[in-house]
Amino acid sequence: AFVFGDRPTAPAALRSWNRLPAFREALQECDAAARALVSTPLSQLVLEGLAADAPTLEVALTAIAGQYAVARAWIALGVEPLAGVTGHGVGEFTAALCSGLF
């Protein structure tokens, strides 16, 4: 199962994933989808971190983008969520993305 949380993952924990094409491609998809909603590309926020006073929408979208990109990288490496996907808070949106709902 893939389980997604409510907060963004620390950028240092995600930087090593950036070498995987599936991770980068997923972040690019998120950048394109959120372009009209945030002024800073989500890929930059995921890999460099958020400001302490970041708006709630930016925090939520950064969490979703980072989690989605990691999930896509795992899937590309052959790891499938056989028991399903679930999430808490904004992680529910990531779970919905990974399940193909959106």
mmCIF file of the C-alpha atoms, coordinates in Angstrom:
data_MODEL
# 
_entry.id   MODEL 
# 
loop_
_atom_site.group_PDB 
_atom_site.id 
_atom_site.type_symbol 
_atom_site.label_atom_id 
_atom_site.label_alt_id 
_atom_site.label_comp_id 
_atom_site.label_asym_id 
_atom_site.label_entity_id 
_atom_site.label_seq_id 
_atom_site.pdbx_PDB_ins_code 
_atom_site.Cartn_x 
_atom_site.Cartn_y 
_atom_site.Cartn_z 
_atom_site.occupancy 
_atom_site.B_iso_or_equiv 
_atom_site.pdbx_formal_charge 
_atom_site.auth_seq_id 
_atom_site.auth_comp_id 
_atom_site.auth_asym_id 
_atom_site.auth_atom_id 
_atom_site.pdbx_PDB_model_num 
ATOM 1   C CA . ALA A 1 1   ? 0.000  0.000  0.000   1.00 0.00 ? 1   ALA A CA 1 
ATOM 2   C CA . PHE A 1 2   ? 1.030  3.582  -0.531  1.00 0.00 ? 2   PHE A CA 1 
ATOM 3   C CA . VAL A 1 3   ? 0.080  5.860  2.380   1.00 0.00 ? 3   VAL A CA 1 
ATOM 4   C CA . PHE A 1 4   ? 0.305  9.637  1.961   1.00 0.00 ? 4   PHE A CA 1 
ATOM 5   C CA . GLY A 1 5   ? 0.493  12.199 4.753   1.00 0.00 ? 5   GLY A CA 1 
ATOM 6   C CA . ASP A 1 6   ? -0.779 15.708 5.304   1.00 0.00 ? 6   ASP A CA 1 
ATOM 7   C CA . ARG A 1 7   ? 2.484  17.693 5.123   1.00 0.00 ? 7   ARG A CA 1 
ATOM 8   C CA . PRO A 1 8   ? 5.285  18.165 2.585   1.00 0.00 ? 8   PRO A CA 1 
ATOM 9   C CA . THR A 1 9   ? 8.307  15.889 2.842   1.00 0.00 ? 9   THR A CA 1 
ATOM 10  C CA . ALA A 1 10  ? 11.600 17.517 3.801   1.00 0.00 ? 10  ALA A CA 1 
ATOM 11  C CA . PRO A 1 11  ? 13.439 18.646 0.639   1.00 0.00 ? 11  PRO A CA 1 
ATOM 12  C CA . ALA A 1 12  ? 16.654 16.879 1.668   1.00 0.00 ? 12  ALA A CA 1 
ATOM 13  C CA . ALA A 1 13  ? 14.758 13.576 1.699   1.00 0.00 ? 13  ALA A CA 1 
ATOM 14  C CA . LEU A 1 14  ? 13.528 14.141 -1.858  1.00 0.00 ? 14  LEU A CA 1 
ATOM 15  C CA . ARG A 1 15  ? 16.648 15.396 -3.629  1.00 0.00 ? 15  ARG A CA 1 
ATOM 16  C CA . SER A 1 16  ? 18.042 11.917 -4.262  1.00 0.00 ? 16  SER A CA 1 
ATOM 17  C CA . TRP A 1 17  ? 14.791 10.983 -6.055  1.00 0.00 ? 17  TRP A CA 1 
ATOM 18  C CA . ASN A 1 18  ? 15.402 13.789 -8.563  1.00 0.00 ? 18  ASN A CA 1 
ATOM 19  C CA . ARG A 1 19  ? 17.885 11.611 -10.464 1.00 0.00 ? 19  ARG A CA 1 
ATOM 20  C CA . LEU A 1 20  ? 15.029 9.312  -11.529 1.00 0.00 ? 20  LEU A CA 1 
ATOM 21  C CA . PRO A 1 21  ? 13.254 10.293 -14.761 1.00 0.00 ? 21  PRO A CA 1 
ATOM 22  C CA . ALA A 1 22  ? 9.805  9.251  -13.465 1.00 0.00 ? 22  ALA A CA 1 
ATOM 23  C CA . PHE A 1 23  ? 10.190 11.538 -10.441 1.00 0.00 ? 23  PHE A CA 1 
ATOM 24  C CA . ARG A 1 24  ? 11.243 14.506 -12.586 1.00 0.00 ? 24  ARG A CA 1 
ATOM 25  C CA . GLU A 1 25  ? 8.471  13.884 -15.129 1.00 0.00 ? 25  GLU A CA 1 
ATOM 26  C CA . ALA A 1 26  ? 5.838  13.745 -12.389 1.00 0.00 ? 26  ALA A CA 1 
ATOM 27  C CA . LEU A 1 27  ? 7.108  17.032 -10.940 1.00 0.00 ? 27  LEU A CA 1 
ATOM 28  C CA . GLN A 1 28  ? 6.934  18.603 -14.397 1.00 0.00 ? 28  GLN A CA 1 
ATOM 29  C CA . GLU A 1 29  ? 3.308  17.453 -14.698 1.00 0.00 ? 29  GLU A CA 1 
ATOM 30  C CA . CYS A 1 30  ? 2.558  19.029 -11.324 1.00 0.00 ? 30  CYS A CA 1 
ATOM 31  C CA . ASP A 1 31  ? 4.323  22.254 -12.357 1.00 0.00 ? 31  ASP A CA 1 
ATOM 32  C CA . ALA A 1 32  ? 2.140  22.490 -15.450 1.00 0.00 ? 32  ALA A CA 1 
ATOM 33  C CA . ALA A 1 33  ? -1.077 21.701 -13.582 1.00 0.00 ? 33  ALA A CA 1 
ATOM 34  C CA . ALA A 1 34  ? -0.429 24.275 -10.835 1.00 0.00 ? 34  ALA A CA 1 
ATOM 35  C CA . ARG A 1 35  ? 1.129  27.038 -12.926 1.00 0.00 ? 35  ARG A CA 1 
ATOM 36  C CA . ALA A 1 36  ? -1.936 29.289 -12.602 1.00 0.00 ? 36  ALA A CA 1 
ATOM 37  C CA . LEU A 1 37  ? -2.245 28.665 -8.837  1.00 0.00 ? 37  LEU A CA 1 
ATOM 38  C CA . VAL A 1 38  ? 1.261  29.315 -7.477  1.00 0.00 ? 38  VAL A CA 1 
ATOM 39  C CA . SER A 1 39  ? 3.956  31.770 -8.519  1.00 0.00 ? 39  SER A CA 1 
ATOM 40  C CA . THR A 1 40  ? 6.905  29.445 -7.807  1.00 0.00 ? 40  THR A CA 1 
ATOM 41  C CA . PRO A 1 41  ? 7.154  26.131 -9.679  1.00 0.00 ? 41  PRO A CA 1 
ATOM 42  C CA . LEU A 1 42  ? 6.170  23.215 -7.449  1.00 0.00 ? 42  LEU A CA 1 
ATOM 43  C CA . SER A 1 43  ? 9.332  21.358 -8.466  1.00 0.00 ? 43  SER A CA 1 
ATOM 44  C CA . GLN A 1 44  ? 11.378 24.163 -6.925  1.00 0.00 ? 44  GLN A CA 1 
ATOM 45  C CA . LEU A 1 45  ? 9.300  24.157 -3.737  1.00 0.00 ? 45  LEU A CA 1 
ATOM 46  C CA . VAL A 1 46  ? 9.536  20.363 -3.425  1.00 0.00 ? 46  VAL A CA 1 
ATOM 47  C CA . LEU A 1 47  ? 13.320 20.298 -3.866  1.00 0.00 ? 47  LEU A CA 1 
ATOM 48  C CA . GLU A 1 48  ? 14.270 23.541 -2.108  1.00 0.00 ? 48  GLU A CA 1 
ATOM 49  C CA . GLY A 1 49  ? 11.584 23.902 0.547   1.00 0.00 ? 49  GLY A CA 1 
ATOM 50  C CA . LEU A 1 50  ? 8.841  26.313 1.501   1.00 0.00 ? 50  LEU A CA 1 
ATOM 51  C CA . ALA A 1 51  ? 9.066  29.662 3.233   1.00 0.00 ? 51  ALA A CA 1 
ATOM 52  C CA . ALA A 1 52  ? 8.009  29.585 6.885   1.00 0.00 ? 52  ALA A CA 1 
ATOM 53  C CA . ASP A 1 53  ? 5.027  31.775 6.044   1.00 0.00 ? 53  ASP A CA 1 
ATOM 54  C CA . ALA A 1 54  ? 4.039  29.955 2.833   1.00 0.00 ? 54  ALA A CA 1 
ATOM 55  C CA . PRO A 1 55  ? 0.342  30.180 1.948   1.00 0.00 ? 55  PRO A CA 1 
ATOM 56  C CA . THR A 1 56  ? -1.773 27.129 2.769   1.00 0.00 ? 56  THR A CA 1 
ATOM 57  C CA . LEU A 1 57  ? -2.439 26.380 -0.909  1.00 0.00 ? 57  LEU A CA 1 
ATOM 58  C CA . GLU A 1 58  ? 1.293  26.360 -1.650  1.00 0.00 ? 58  GLU A CA 1 
ATOM 59  C CA . VAL A 1 59  ? 1.958  24.000 1.273   1.00 0.00 ? 59  VAL A CA 1 
ATOM 60  C CA . ALA A 1 60  ? -0.807 21.632 0.169   1.00 0.00 ? 60  ALA A CA 1 
ATOM 61  C CA . LEU A 1 61  ? 0.244  21.571 -3.484  1.00 0.00 ? 61  LEU A CA 1 
ATOM 62  C CA . THR A 1 62  ? 3.882  21.035 -2.532  1.00 0.00 ? 62  THR A CA 1 
ATOM 63  C CA . ALA A 1 63  ? 2.904  18.053 -0.383  1.00 0.00 ? 63  ALA A CA 1 
ATOM 64  C CA . ILE A 1 64  ? 0.834  16.548 -3.179  1.00 0.00 ? 64  ILE A CA 1 
ATOM 65  C CA . ALA A 1 65  ? 3.520  17.118 -5.822  1.00 0.00 ? 65  ALA A CA 1 
ATOM 66  C CA . GLY A 1 66  ? 6.324  15.582 -3.758  1.00 0.00 ? 66  GLY A CA 1 
ATOM 67  C CA . GLN A 1 67  ? 4.274  12.564 -2.727  1.00 0.00 ? 67  GLN A CA 1 
ATOM 68  C CA . TYR A 1 68  ? 2.954  11.999 -6.236  1.00 0.00 ? 68  TYR A CA 1 
ATOM 69  C CA . ALA A 1 69  ? 6.451  12.205 -7.734  1.00 0.00 ? 69  ALA A CA 1 
ATOM 70  C CA . VAL A 1 70  ? 7.829  9.663  -5.244  1.00 0.00 ? 70  VAL A CA 1 
ATOM 71  C CA . ALA A 1 71  ? 4.902  7.317  -5.911  1.00 0.00 ? 71  ALA A CA 1 
ATOM 72  C CA . ARG A 1 72  ? 5.460  7.565  -9.662  1.00 0.00 ? 72  ARG A CA 1 
ATOM 73  C CA . ALA A 1 73  ? 9.162  6.818  -9.141  1.00 0.00 ? 73  ALA A CA 1 
ATOM 74  C CA . TRP A 1 74  ? 8.341  3.741  -7.044  1.00 0.00 ? 74  TRP A CA 1 
ATOM 75  C CA . ILE A 1 75  ? 5.928  2.527  -9.708  1.00 0.00 ? 75  ILE A CA 1 
ATOM 76  C CA . ALA A 1 76  ? 8.571  3.060  -12.407 1.00 0.00 ? 76  ALA A CA 1 
ATOM 77  C CA . LEU A 1 77  ? 10.945 0.938  -10.310 1.00 0.00 ? 77  LEU A CA 1 
ATOM 78  C CA . GLY A 1 78  ? 8.366  -1.853 -10.277 1.00 0.00 ? 78  GLY A CA 1 
ATOM 79  C CA . VAL A 1 79  ? 6.842  -1.283 -6.829  1.00 0.00 ? 79  VAL A CA 1 
ATOM 80  C CA . GLU A 1 80  ? 3.045  -1.391 -7.104  1.00 0.00 ? 80  GLU A CA 1 
ATOM 81  C CA . PRO A 1 81  ? 0.584  -0.568 -4.316  1.00 0.00 ? 81  PRO A CA 1 
ATOM 82  C CA . LEU A 1 82  ? -1.167 -3.951 -4.415  1.00 0.00 ? 82  LEU A CA 1 
ATOM 83  C CA . ALA A 1 83  ? -3.190 -3.306 -1.257  1.00 0.00 ? 83  ALA A CA 1 
ATOM 84  C CA . GLY A 1 84  ? -4.272 0.111  -2.531  1.00 0.00 ? 84  GLY A CA 1 
ATOM 85  C CA . VAL A 1 85  ? -3.566 3.724  -1.721  1.00 0.00 ? 85  VAL A CA 1 
ATOM 86  C CA . THR A 1 86  ? -4.775 5.921  1.111   1.00 0.00 ? 86  THR A CA 1 
ATOM 87  C CA . GLY A 1 87  ? -4.007 9.282  2.614   1.00 0.00 ? 87  GLY A CA 1 
ATOM 88  C CA . HIS A 1 88  ? -4.661 11.707 5.434   1.00 0.00 ? 88  HIS A CA 1 
ATOM 89  C CA . GLY A 1 89  ? -5.621 15.332 4.786   1.00 0.00 ? 89  GLY A CA 1 
ATOM 90  C CA . VAL A 1 90  ? -4.094 16.509 1.504   1.00 0.00 ? 90  VAL A CA 1 
ATOM 91  C CA . GLY A 1 91  ? -2.583 13.029 1.202   1.00 0.00 ? 91  GLY A CA 1 
ATOM 92  C CA . GLU A 1 92  ? -6.086 11.929 0.203   1.00 0.00 ? 92  GLU A CA 1 
ATOM 93  C CA . PHE A 1 93  ? -5.666 13.968 -2.999  1.00 0.00 ? 93  PHE A CA 1 
ATOM 94  C CA . THR A 1 94  ? -2.342 12.255 -3.691  1.00 0.00 ? 94  THR A CA 1 
ATOM 95  C CA . ALA A 1 95  ? -4.003 8.879  -3.158  1.00 0.00 ? 95  ALA A CA 1 
ATOM 96  C CA . ALA A 1 96  ? -6.765 9.868  -5.576  1.00 0.00 ? 96  ALA A CA 1 
ATOM 97  C CA . LEU A 1 97  ? -4.176 10.897 -8.194  1.00 0.00 ? 97  LEU A CA 1 
ATOM 98  C CA . CYS A 1 98  ? -2.277 7.631  -7.831  1.00 0.00 ? 98  CYS A CA 1 
ATOM 99  C CA . SER A 1 99  ? -5.464 5.596  -8.101  1.00 0.00 ? 99  SER A CA 1 
ATOM 100 C CA . GLY A 1 100 ? -6.377 7.294  -11.375 1.00 0.00 ? 100 GLY A CA 1 
ATOM 101 C CA . LEU A 1 101 ? -9.383 9.137  -9.968  1.00 0.00 ? 101 LEU A CA 1 
ATOM 102 C CA . PHE A 1 102 ? -8.111 12.451 -11.358 1.00 0.00 ? 102 PHE A CA 1 
# 
